[in-house]
Amino acid sequence: MRIAFFGGTFDPPHCGHLKIAEAAAARLHLDRVLFAPVGQQPLKHDGPTAHFADRVAMVRLAIAPYPAFGLSTLDAPRPDGKPNYTIDTLLRLKASLSADDEMFCLVGADSFLTLQHWYRAVEILFVCNFIVAGRPGTHLDEISTALPAGITLSGPPEISSEVVRFHLQNTRAQHSVLYLLPDLHEDISATRIRTALAEGEQAGQVLPSSVADYIHQHGLY
Ligand code: ATP
């Protein structure tokens, strides 16, 4: 199986998340995309506004129409109250897969551009292959400059209109592939949705209706 881990705050999950997961699944022939709401994202100091249980419930509703999408609670809040580090979660997921499975980690370009600040950033790209989805406001030519020191390209990128493949290597001669989906341009963000809802506006077409109903019924945001 080809399985992608897709972590996020999902506060709330929106159509941008679904669109990039659909594009990644189609272009990289993924059998499964695991949406994993995070307990506490290490780089988001304000923390989520909706409780983990609500974010899990909303993700479950959002992905229900998509047979290839699944929910993972692997990134649930830690009992010790510490942030959830992506590398720990990826290593746990990898340990639970079989040797035939191929694992990927799906992230948006804005998130990938902060990679140098991630915990054990140099190692994380070699735990599995990464898929980076383009996002408005991010410059994709910065992708290779976002790589932590010690990681280099082992050849020229292979470019097609749908996927750009960067072959990476580190100082221990380990290899990995970073797949960039350059043309994705979903101008949707959870922050903007929360702000709109807090001001009494409708979120409109950017939320699955099941998620919009859940938010309304539970008085979130
Ligand atoms: P917030 O506005 O609260 O920061 P968000 O909309 O970025 O939220 P997250 O749940 O934090 O949503 O995102 C989870 C992952 O999905 C991240 O890797 C993020 O980069 C990616 N992502 C979210 N929205 C988009 C989008 N519109 N296009 C591309 N990637 C996205």
py3Dmol code that shows the C-alpha trace and the ligand (Angstrom):
import py3Dmol

protein = """\
ATOM      1  CA  MET A   1       0.000   0.000   0.000  1.00  0.00           C
ATOM      2  CA  ARG A   2       1.038   3.569  -0.632  1.00  0.00           C
ATOM      3  CA  ILE A   3       0.029   5.544   2.462  1.00  0.00           C
ATOM      4  CA  ALA A   4       0.334   9.249   3.188  1.00  0.00           C
ATOM      5  CA  PHE A   5       0.282  10.778   6.644  1.00  0.00           C
ATOM      6  CA  PHE A   6      -1.458  14.164   6.601  1.00  0.00           C
ATOM      7  CA  GLY A   7      -1.077  15.950   9.918  1.00  0.00           C
ATOM      8  CA  GLY A   8      -2.635  19.277  10.801  1.00  0.00           C
ATOM      9  CA  THR A   9      -4.517  21.275  13.349  1.00  0.00           C
ATOM     10  CA  PHE A  10      -7.702  20.919  11.272  1.00  0.00           C
ATOM     11  CA  ASP A  11      -9.263  23.767  13.232  1.00  0.00           C
ATOM     12  CA  PRO A  12     -11.512  23.323  11.240  1.00  0.00           C
ATOM     13  CA  PRO A  13     -10.806  20.915   8.342  1.00  0.00           C
ATOM     14  CA  HIS A  14     -11.669  22.725   5.096  1.00  0.00           C
ATOM     15  CA  CYS A  15     -11.967  22.157   1.353  1.00  0.00           C
ATOM     16  CA  GLY A  16      -8.306  23.170   0.868  1.00  0.00           C
ATOM     17  CA  HIS A  17      -7.236  20.145   2.919  1.00  0.00           C
ATOM     18  CA  LEU A  18      -9.522  17.868   0.897  1.00  0.00           C
ATOM     19  CA  LYS A  19      -8.366  19.274  -2.447  1.00  0.00           C
ATOM     20  CA  ILE A  20      -4.664  18.818  -1.752  1.00  0.00           C
ATOM     21  CA  ALA A  21      -5.229  15.302  -0.391  1.00  0.00           C
ATOM     22  CA  GLU A  22      -7.237  14.416  -3.505  1.00  0.00           C
ATOM     23  CA  ALA A  23      -4.522  15.806  -5.785  1.00  0.00           C
ATOM     24  CA  ALA A  24      -1.780  13.963  -3.899  1.00  0.00           C
ATOM     25  CA  ALA A  25      -3.743  10.701  -3.982  1.00  0.00           C
ATOM     26  CA  ALA A  26      -4.419  10.962  -7.714  1.00  0.00           C
ATOM     27  CA  ARG A  27      -0.971  12.086  -8.805  1.00  0.00           C
ATOM     28  CA  LEU A  28       1.086   9.804  -6.576  1.00  0.00           C
ATOM     29  CA  HIS A  29      -1.280   6.828  -6.748  1.00  0.00           C
ATOM     30  CA  LEU A  30      -1.873   6.733  -3.015  1.00  0.00           C
ATOM     31  CA  ASP A  31      -4.112   3.989  -1.641  1.00  0.00           C
ATOM     32  CA  ARG A  32      -4.714   5.814   1.624  1.00  0.00           C
ATOM     33  CA  VAL A  33      -4.376   9.329   3.063  1.00  0.00           C
ATOM     34  CA  LEU A  34      -4.475   9.404   6.865  1.00  0.00           C
ATOM     35  CA  PHE A  35      -5.754  12.697   8.260  1.00  0.00           C
ATOM     36  CA  ALA A  36      -4.236  13.099  11.717  1.00  0.00           C
ATOM     37  CA  PRO A  37      -5.423  16.002  13.875  1.00  0.00           C
ATOM     38  CA  VAL A  38      -2.548  17.099  16.102  1.00  0.00           C
ATOM     39  CA  GLY A  39      -2.863  17.526  19.866  1.00  0.00           C
ATOM     40  CA  GLN A  40      -0.418  20.404  20.109  1.00  0.00           C
ATOM     41  CA  GLN A  41       1.494  21.681  17.083  1.00  0.00           C
ATOM     42  CA  PRO A  42       4.994  22.637  18.328  1.00  0.00           C
ATOM     43  CA  LEU A  43       5.256  25.767  16.143  1.00  0.00           C
ATOM     44  CA  LYS A  44       1.735  27.133  16.763  1.00  0.00           C
ATOM     45  CA  HIS A  45       2.099  28.767  20.161  1.00  0.00           C
ATOM     46  CA  ASP A  46      -1.491  29.940  20.444  1.00  0.00           C
ATOM     47  CA  GLY A  47      -2.727  26.361  20.211  1.00  0.00           C
ATOM     48  CA  PRO A  48      -5.962  25.238  18.599  1.00  0.00           C
ATOM     49  CA  THR A  49      -9.254  26.888  19.520  1.00  0.00           C
ATOM     50  CA  ALA A  50     -11.458  23.791  19.149  1.00  0.00           C
ATOM     51  CA  HIS A  51     -10.892  20.779  21.396  1.00  0.00           C
ATOM     52  CA  PHE A  52      -9.169  17.722  19.984  1.00  0.00           C
ATOM     53  CA  ALA A  53     -12.426  15.699  20.169  1.00  0.00           C
ATOM     54  CA  ASP A  54     -14.258  18.319  18.075  1.00  0.00           C
ATOM     55  CA  ARG A  55     -11.439  18.464  15.522  1.00  0.00           C
ATOM     56  CA  VAL A  56     -11.490  14.664  15.265  1.00  0.00           C
ATOM     57  CA  ALA A  57     -15.271  14.689  14.810  1.00  0.00           C
ATOM     58  CA  MET A  58     -15.034  17.366  12.089  1.00  0.00           C
ATOM     59  CA  VAL A  59     -12.281  15.489  10.238  1.00  0.00           C
ATOM     60  CA  ARG A  60     -14.382  12.327  10.380  1.00  0.00           C
ATOM     61  CA  LEU A  61     -17.293  14.201   8.780  1.00  0.00           C
ATOM     62  CA  ALA A  62     -15.107  15.942   6.177  1.00  0.00           C
ATOM     63  CA  ILE A  63     -13.485  12.758   4.899  1.00  0.00           C
ATOM     64  CA  ALA A  64     -16.602  10.548   5.026  1.00  0.00           C
ATOM     65  CA  PRO A  65     -17.331  10.859   1.264  1.00  0.00           C
ATOM     66  CA  TYR A  66     -13.784   9.791   0.306  1.00  0.00           C
ATOM     67  CA  PRO A  67     -13.129   6.029   0.535  1.00  0.00           C
ATOM     68  CA  ALA A  68      -9.332   6.460   0.322  1.00  0.00           C
ATOM     69  CA  PHE A  69      -9.191   8.913   3.223  1.00  0.00           C
ATOM     70  CA  GLY A  70      -8.955   7.750   6.820  1.00  0.00           C
ATOM     71  CA  LEU A  71      -8.725   9.276  10.282  1.00  0.00           C
ATOM     72  CA  SER A  72      -5.705   8.660  12.482  1.00  0.00           C
ATOM     73  CA  THR A  73      -5.492   9.596  16.161  1.00  0.00           C
ATOM     74  CA  LEU A  74      -1.786   8.809  16.266  1.00  0.00           C
ATOM     75  CA  ASP A  75      -1.082  12.497  16.925  1.00  0.00           C
ATOM     76  CA  ALA A  76      -3.544  12.802  19.846  1.00  0.00           C
ATOM     77  CA  PRO A  77      -2.556  15.061  22.771  1.00  0.00           C
ATOM     78  CA  ARG A  78       0.351  13.534  24.699  1.00  0.00           C
ATOM     79  CA  PRO A  79      -0.296  12.460  28.293  1.00  0.00           C
ATOM     80  CA  ASP A  80       2.753  14.500  29.405  1.00  0.00           C
ATOM     81  CA  GLY A  81       1.283  17.694  27.865  1.00  0.00           C
ATOM     82  CA  LYS A  82       4.282  18.184  25.548  1.00  0.00           C
ATOM     83  CA  PRO A  83       3.927  19.175  21.868  1.00  0.00           C
ATOM     84  CA  ASN A  84       3.530  16.447  19.251  1.00  0.00           C
ATOM     85  CA  TYR A  85       6.651  16.213  17.120  1.00  0.00           C
ATOM     86  CA  THR A  86       6.019  15.017  13.564  1.00  0.00           C
ATOM     87  CA  ILE A  87       9.119  12.837  13.466  1.00  0.00           C
ATOM     88  CA  ASP A  88       7.941  10.819  16.488  1.00  0.00           C
ATOM     89  CA  THR A  89       4.543  10.294  14.878  1.00  0.00           C
ATOM     90  CA  LEU A  90       6.020   9.317  11.503  1.00  0.00           C
ATOM     91  CA  LEU A  91       8.358   6.815  13.156  1.00  0.00           C
ATOM     92  CA  ARG A  92       5.440   5.267  15.065  1.00  0.00           C
ATOM     93  CA  LEU A  93       3.355   5.037  11.902  1.00  0.00           C
ATOM     94  CA  LYS A  94       6.245   3.509   9.986  1.00  0.00           C
ATOM     95  CA  ALA A  95       6.750   0.883  12.713  1.00  0.00           C
ATOM     96  CA  SER A  96       3.087  -0.128  12.349  1.00  0.00           C
ATOM     97  CA  LEU A  97       3.301  -0.653   8.557  1.00  0.00           C
ATOM     98  CA  SER A  98       4.536  -3.702   6.711  1.00  0.00           C
ATOM     99  CA  ALA A  99       7.777  -3.812   4.734  1.00  0.00           C
ATOM    100  CA  ASP A 100       5.842  -3.650   1.434  1.00  0.00           C
ATOM    101  CA  ASP A 101       4.099  -0.390   2.350  1.00  0.00           C
ATOM    102  CA  GLU A 102       5.445   2.893   1.045  1.00  0.00           C
ATOM    103  CA  MET A 103       4.944   5.868   3.323  1.00  0.00           C
ATOM    104  CA  PHE A 104       4.676   9.564   2.498  1.00  0.00           C
ATOM    105  CA  CYS A 105       4.112  12.713   4.514  1.00  0.00           C
ATOM    106  CA  LEU A 106       1.836  15.349   2.944  1.00  0.00           C
ATOM    107  CA  VAL A 107       2.326  19.005   3.913  1.00  0.00           C
ATOM    108  CA  GLY A 108       1.420  22.396   2.491  1.00  0.00           C
ATOM    109  CA  ALA A 109       4.216  24.563   1.088  1.00  0.00           C
ATOM    110  CA  ASP A 110       3.847  27.154   3.887  1.00  0.00           C
ATOM    111  CA  SER A 111       4.428  24.451   6.439  1.00  0.00           C
ATOM    112  CA  PHE A 112       7.349  22.931   4.523  1.00  0.00           C
ATOM    113  CA  LEU A 113       9.077  26.317   4.353  1.00  0.00           C
ATOM    114  CA  THR A 114       9.346  26.252   8.175  1.00  0.00           C
ATOM    115  CA  LEU A 115      11.119  22.865   8.083  1.00  0.00           C
ATOM    116  CA  GLN A 116      14.394  24.194   9.473  1.00  0.00           C
ATOM    117  CA  HIS A 117      12.574  24.895  12.762  1.00  0.00           C
ATOM    118  CA  TRP A 118      11.108  21.407  13.071  1.00  0.00           C
ATOM    119  CA  TYR A 119      12.364  19.000  15.723  1.00  0.00           C
ATOM    120  CA  ARG A 120      15.088  16.755  14.185  1.00  0.00           C
ATOM    121  CA  ALA A 121      14.566  18.449  10.813  1.00  0.00           C
ATOM    122  CA  VAL A 122      17.648  16.872   9.242  1.00  0.00           C
ATOM    123  CA  GLU A 123      16.395  13.339   9.889  1.00  0.00           C
ATOM    124  CA  ILE A 124      12.710  13.768   9.171  1.00  0.00           C
ATOM    125  CA  LEU A 125      13.016  13.903   5.371  1.00  0.00           C
ATOM    126  CA  PHE A 126      14.609  10.443   5.414  1.00  0.00           C
ATOM    127  CA  VAL A 127      11.907   8.760   7.515  1.00  0.00           C
ATOM    128  CA  CYS A 128       9.663   8.735   4.431  1.00  0.00           C
ATOM    129  CA  ASN A 129       9.171  10.585   1.163  1.00  0.00           C
ATOM    130  CA  PHE A 130       7.485  13.978   1.418  1.00  0.00           C
ATOM    131  CA  ILE A 131       4.739  15.501  -0.744  1.00  0.00           C
ATOM    132  CA  VAL A 132       4.570  19.300  -0.711  1.00  0.00           C
ATOM    133  CA  ALA A 133       1.398  20.971  -1.993  1.00  0.00           C
ATOM    134  CA  GLY A 134       1.623  24.461  -3.459  1.00  0.00           C
ATOM    135  CA  ARG A 135      -0.286  27.144  -1.539  1.00  0.00           C
ATOM    136  CA  PRO A 136      -1.033  30.784  -2.411  1.00  0.00           C
ATOM    137  CA  GLY A 137       1.487  33.132  -0.827  1.00  0.00           C
ATOM    138  CA  THR A 138       4.380  30.680  -0.923  1.00  0.00           C
ATOM    139  CA  HIS A 139       7.167  30.756  -3.467  1.00  0.00           C
ATOM    140  CA  LEU A 140       7.931  27.304  -4.706  1.00  0.00           C
ATOM    141  CA  ASP A 141      11.444  28.198  -5.823  1.00  0.00           C
ATOM    142  CA  GLU A 142      12.205  28.491  -2.087  1.00  0.00           C
ATOM    143  CA  ILE A 143      11.619  24.768  -1.557  1.00  0.00           C
ATOM    144  CA  SER A 144      15.229  23.745  -2.090  1.00  0.00           C
ATOM    145  CA  THR A 145      16.503  26.623   0.061  1.00  0.00           C
ATOM    146  CA  ALA A 146      14.220  25.435   2.899  1.00  0.00           C
ATOM    147  CA  LEU A 147      16.256  22.236   3.190  1.00  0.00           C
ATOM    148  CA  PRO A 148      18.261  22.038   6.425  1.00  0.00           C
ATOM    149  CA  ALA A 149      22.074  22.118   6.193  1.00  0.00           C
ATOM    150  CA  GLY A 150      23.499  18.719   5.328  1.00  0.00           C
ATOM    151  CA  ILE A 151      20.745  17.851   2.855  1.00  0.00           C
ATOM    152  CA  THR A 152      21.489  18.341  -0.825  1.00  0.00           C
ATOM    153  CA  LEU A 153      19.856  17.539  -4.142  1.00  0.00           C
ATOM    154  CA  SER A 154      21.408  14.459  -5.666  1.00  0.00           C
ATOM    155  CA  GLY A 155      20.470  15.436  -9.202  1.00  0.00           C
ATOM    156  CA  PRO A 156      18.383  17.921 -11.150  1.00  0.00           C
ATOM    157  CA  PRO A 157      14.658  17.986 -10.331  1.00  0.00           C
ATOM    158  CA  GLU A 158      12.418  15.978 -12.678  1.00  0.00           C
ATOM    159  CA  ILE A 159       9.746  18.391 -13.774  1.00  0.00           C
ATOM    160  CA  SER A 160       6.263  17.710 -15.096  1.00  0.00           C
ATOM    161  CA  SER A 161       3.185  19.923 -14.950  1.00  0.00           C
ATOM    162  CA  GLU A 162       1.695  17.923 -12.073  1.00  0.00           C
ATOM    163  CA  VAL A 163       4.669  16.723 -10.033  1.00  0.00           C
ATOM    164  CA  VAL A 164       8.233  17.951  -9.573  1.00  0.00           C
ATOM    165  CA  ARG A 165      10.551  15.298  -8.096  1.00  0.00           C
ATOM    166  CA  PHE A 166      13.523  16.400  -6.031  1.00  0.00           C
ATOM    167  CA  HIS A 167      16.010  13.640  -5.172  1.00  0.00           C
ATOM    168  CA  LEU A 168      17.562  14.308  -1.779  1.00  0.00           C
ATOM    169  CA  GLN A 169      20.588  12.918  -0.025  1.00  0.00           C
ATOM    170  CA  ASN A 170      22.223  13.520   3.327  1.00  0.00           C
ATOM    171  CA  THR A 171      25.792  13.247   4.596  1.00  0.00           C
ATOM    172  CA  ARG A 172      25.195   9.570   5.476  1.00  0.00           C
ATOM    173  CA  ALA A 173      24.370   8.840   1.800  1.00  0.00           C
ATOM    174  CA  GLN A 174      20.712   8.185   2.608  1.00  0.00           C
ATOM    175  CA  HIS A 175      18.290   9.005  -0.188  1.00  0.00           C
ATOM    176  CA  SER A 176      14.739  10.307  -0.242  1.00  0.00           C
ATOM    177  CA  VAL A 177      12.330  11.911  -2.682  1.00  0.00           C
ATOM    178  CA  LEU A 178      10.404  15.137  -2.250  1.00  0.00           C
ATOM    179  CA  TYR A 179       7.400  15.455  -4.537  1.00  0.00           C
ATOM    180  CA  LEU A 180       6.163  18.975  -5.153  1.00  0.00           C
ATOM    181  CA  LEU A 181       2.648  19.575  -6.526  1.00  0.00           C
ATOM    182  CA  PRO A 182       3.423  22.998  -7.971  1.00  0.00           C
ATOM    183  CA  ASP A 183       0.142  24.128  -9.489  1.00  0.00           C
ATOM    184  CA  LEU A 184      -2.122  23.798  -6.433  1.00  0.00           C
ATOM    185  CA  HIS A 185      -3.539  27.153  -5.504  1.00  0.00           C
ATOM    186  CA  GLU A 186      -6.319  26.665  -2.968  1.00  0.00           C
ATOM    187  CA  ASP A 187      -6.871  30.072  -1.396  1.00  0.00           C
ATOM    188  CA  ILE A 188      -8.449  28.729   1.808  1.00  0.00           C
ATOM    189  CA  SER A 189      -7.172  28.928   5.378  1.00  0.00           C
ATOM    190  CA  ALA A 190      -8.576  27.813   8.710  1.00  0.00           C
ATOM    191  CA  THR A 191      -7.570  31.117  10.309  1.00  0.00           C
ATOM    192  CA  ARG A 192      -9.654  33.077   7.807  1.00  0.00           C
ATOM    193  CA  ILE A 193     -12.592  30.690   8.316  1.00  0.00           C
ATOM    194  CA  ARG A 194     -12.435  31.102  12.115  1.00  0.00           C
ATOM    195  CA  THR A 195     -12.274  34.887  11.773  1.00  0.00           C
ATOM    196  CA  ALA A 196     -15.230  34.956   9.378  1.00  0.00           C
ATOM    197  CA  LEU A 197     -17.326  32.728  11.639  1.00  0.00           C
ATOM    198  CA  ALA A 198     -16.406  34.754  14.750  1.00  0.00           C
ATOM    199  CA  GLU A 199     -17.661  37.864  12.935  1.00  0.00           C
ATOM    200  CA  GLY A 200     -20.955  36.141  12.196  1.00  0.00           C
ATOM    201  CA  GLU A 201     -20.271  35.601   8.504  1.00  0.00           C
ATOM    202  CA  GLN A 202     -20.935  32.401   6.588  1.00  0.00           C
ATOM    203  CA  ALA A 203     -17.838  30.385   5.671  1.00  0.00           C
ATOM    204  CA  GLY A 204     -19.432  29.684   2.285  1.00  0.00           C
ATOM    205  CA  GLN A 205     -18.071  27.121  -0.136  1.00  0.00           C
ATOM    206  CA  VAL A 206     -14.790  26.562   1.686  1.00  0.00           C
ATOM    207  CA  LEU A 207     -16.203  24.148   4.277  1.00  0.00           C
ATOM    208  CA  PRO A 208     -17.875  20.789   3.644  1.00  0.00           C
ATOM    209  CA  SER A 209     -21.531  21.275   4.637  1.00  0.00           C
ATOM    210  CA  SER A 210     -21.286  18.494   7.248  1.00  0.00           C
ATOM    211  CA  VAL A 211     -18.462  20.414   8.960  1.00  0.00           C
ATOM    212  CA  ALA A 212     -20.364  23.709   8.747  1.00  0.00           C
ATOM    213  CA  ASP A 213     -23.382  22.004  10.374  1.00  0.00           C
ATOM    214  CA  TYR A 214     -21.192  20.541  13.150  1.00  0.00           C
ATOM    215  CA  ILE A 215     -19.673  23.973  13.866  1.00  0.00           C
ATOM    216  CA  HIS A 216     -23.144  25.501  14.035  1.00  0.00           C
ATOM    217  CA  GLN A 217     -24.613  22.747  16.238  1.00  0.00           C
ATOM    218  CA  HIS A 218     -21.700  22.868  18.702  1.00  0.00           C
ATOM    219  CA  GLY A 219     -21.302  26.643  18.742  1.00  0.00           C
ATOM    220  CA  LEU A 220     -17.621  26.497  17.753  1.00  0.00           C
ATOM    221  CA  TYR A 221     -15.586  29.570  16.876  1.00  0.00           C
TER     222      TYR A 221
END
"""
ligand_1 = """\
31
ATP
P -4.341 27.849 10.085
O -4.857 28.930 9.192
O -5.052 27.727 11.394
O -2.835 27.885 10.228
P -4.443 25.877 7.940
O -5.535 26.314 7.022
O -3.033 26.133 7.496
O -4.693 26.466 9.383
P -3.762 23.331 9.094
O -4.691 22.356 9.716
O -2.824 24.033 9.976
O -4.678 24.359 8.243
O -2.993 22.654 7.887
C -2.607 21.299 7.850
C -1.698 21.112 6.654
O -2.413 21.426 5.466
C -0.457 22.014 6.663
O 0.626 21.258 6.122
C -0.848 23.156 5.728
O 0.284 23.728 5.106
C -1.726 22.419 4.726
N -2.736 23.296 4.124
C -3.807 23.834 4.727
N -4.528 24.563 3.868
C -3.896 24.494 2.681
C -4.153 25.063 1.387
N -5.195 25.869 1.158
N -3.285 24.766 0.383
C -2.204 23.967 0.619
N -1.906 23.407 1.819
C -2.738 23.665 2.838
"""
view = py3Dmol.view(width=600, height=400)
view.addModel(protein, "pdb")
view.setStyle({"model": 0}, {"cartoon": {"style": "trace"}})
view.addModel(ligand_1, "xyz")
view.setStyle({"model": 1}, {"stick": {}})
view.zoomTo()
view.show()
